Each structure stands twice: as structure tokens, then as C-alpha cells.
């Protein structure tokens, strides 16, 4: 299983803006990707910080809709 967590001031996911939240991207054993947005509740080990905005996109730069879009891409601004 592969996992990546990023805390950011703003996260845009499927057209919704989340403020001071953690983006968690996980690739399961079957290869499917899961994206979760969690409220910031305190420092967490192995979570990086981005002082700006994150958008979750597919390979074509469009909003990532789900596992059928393949690996989610993180666009930092």
C-alpha cells in the first residue's frame, strides 16, 4: 500500500474548497486509488505541509473523479 498525506491552507477536490485540511491519497493493494480530505486536527507523522492551494487532478489536468481516472495528480499553487 502506498500513501501520501499533505496538509494545506486550501484543498480543491471535485469543485469543493476545503480550508486547513489534510489530503490523503492511498493506493491499495489492488492498485485502486482513494482520495480523502480530512479536517486538520493536529500534527501527524509523515504529513508534509504546503502553504498554498492543492488541486487534485487526473493525468489530463481535469478534476479527479475516482479510481477510473487512474492515479490522482497533485497540483500545487
N, C-alpha and C positions, 0 to 999 in steps of 0.2 A: 504494500500500500504506500502510495506517495501522497504527501500532504504539504500544503503551503498556507501560512497564515500571515496576513498583513493588516495592521491597524492603520486607519487613515482618517483624516478630517472629514472627507466625503467619499462615499462609495456610490456609484451609479450602476444599478443592476436591473435589467429589464424595465428601464424607464423610471425606476423609483430611486430617489436620493435618500441615502442613509448618512447621518452625521455621527462622527466619532464612533465608528463601528469597526468590527473585525471581519475581514473577508477570509473565508476558509475554503480552500479548493482541495479536494481529495480525489485521488484516482484509486478506485477499488481494485481488488484482486482480479475482477473480471475485465478490467480496462475501462469501465464506465467512469465518468467524471461527475462529481457532485459539488455544487457551489452553495455555501451557506453564508448568510450575513448575520452576525451576532452583535448584540449591543456590547460596548466596551464596559467591562466590569472590573478591570484591574490588569496589571502586568501579567503576561503569560510567557513562559519559556518558549523560545524559538519563534516568537512573533516579531516580525520586523515592523518598522514604523515608516509611513510615507506622509510627509507634511504637505498634503495637497489632495488631489482628486484621483480616484481609481475608477476606470470603467472596465466592465467585464464584457469582452467581445469574442466572436468566433474568428477563424482564420481570415475571413474577408472583411473584418472590421465592423461587422454588424453586431447588435446585441446578442449575446449568447443566450439561447433559449432552453437548452437542455442537452443531455448526452448525445442526441443525434447530431449536434453541432460539432462534435469532436472535442478536442482539448480547449478549454477556455483560455483566452489570452488576456493578460492584464495590461491595460494601457494607463500609464501614469502621466498626469499633467499637473 
